[in-house]
Amino acid sequence: MTRLRFLIALLGLACASAAHAQSLAIVHAKAWTGASESRVDDATIVVQNGKVVSIAAGAAAPAGLEV
């Protein structure tokens, strides 16, 4: 259930981002990539043009992005 809530929240955030055509980074998140059943802790999620372009554990937010 928590996974579903996270995915819905991420989708909403991505849609809002697309409306403004901006890029942003979500830091210190817990993410499930779908590649495995395990989650990525302390993840940095980068959203550009309304699409998730990267999910990395412990990564710093790229320069110039809204955090």
C-alpha positions as CSV (number, residue, x, y, z in Angstrom):
1,M,0.0,0.0,0.0
2,T,2.8,2.4,0.8
3,R,4.4,1.6,-2.5
4,L,1.2,2.5,-4.3
5,R,0.9,5.8,-2.4
6,F,4.5,6.7,-3.3
7,L,3.9,6.0,-7.0
8,I,0.7,8.1,-7.1
9,A,2.5,11.0,-5.3
10,L,5.4,10.7,-7.8
11,L,3.1,10.6,-10.7
12,G,1.3,13.7,-9.5
13,L,4.6,15.5,-9.0
14,A,5.7,14.5,-12.5
15,C,2.5,15.8,-14.0
16,A,2.8,19.1,-12.1
17,S,6.4,19.4,-13.3
18,A,5.4,18.8,-16.9
19,A,2.9,21.7,-16.7
20,H,5.7,24.1,-15.8
21,A,8.3,22.4,-18.0
22,Q,10.9,22.5,-15.2
23,S,13.3,20.1,-13.8
24,L,13.5,19.1,-10.2
25,A,15.2,16.7,-7.8
26,I,13.5,14.8,-5.0
27,V,16.1,14.0,-2.3
28,H,16.3,11.6,0.6
29,A,13.3,9.6,-0.8
30,K,12.5,5.9,-0.7
31,A,11.9,4.6,-4.2
32,W,11.0,1.3,-5.9
33,T,12.2,1.2,-9.5
34,G,10.3,-1.9,-10.5
35,A,13.5,-3.7,-11.5
36,S,13.4,-5.7,-8.3
37,E,11.4,-6.0,-5.1
38,S,13.9,-4.1,-3.0
39,R,13.7,-0.4,-2.5
40,V,16.3,2.3,-3.0
41,D,16.8,4.1,0.3
42,D,18.0,7.7,0.5
43,A,17.3,8.1,-3.2
44,T,17.7,11.2,-5.3
45,I,15.0,11.2,-8.0
46,V,15.5,13.5,-11.0
47,V,12.4,14.6,-13.0
48,Q,12.9,16.5,-16.3
49,N,10.2,17.5,-18.6
50,G,7.6,15.5,-16.7
51,K,9.6,12.2,-16.8
52,V,11.7,10.5,-14.2
53,V,15.1,10.4,-15.7
54,S,17.1,8.9,-12.9
55,I,16.9,7.3,-9.4
56,A,20.2,6.9,-7.5
57,A,21.0,6.0,-3.9
58,G,22.8,8.7,-2.0
59,A,23.4,10.9,-5.0
60,A,23.6,14.7,-4.7
61,A,21.0,16.8,-6.6
62,P,22.4,18.0,-9.9
63,A,23.3,21.7,-10.0
64,G,20.6,24.0,-11.2
65,L,17.6,21.9,-10.3
66,E,14.8,22.8,-8.0
67,V,15.0,20.6,-4.9
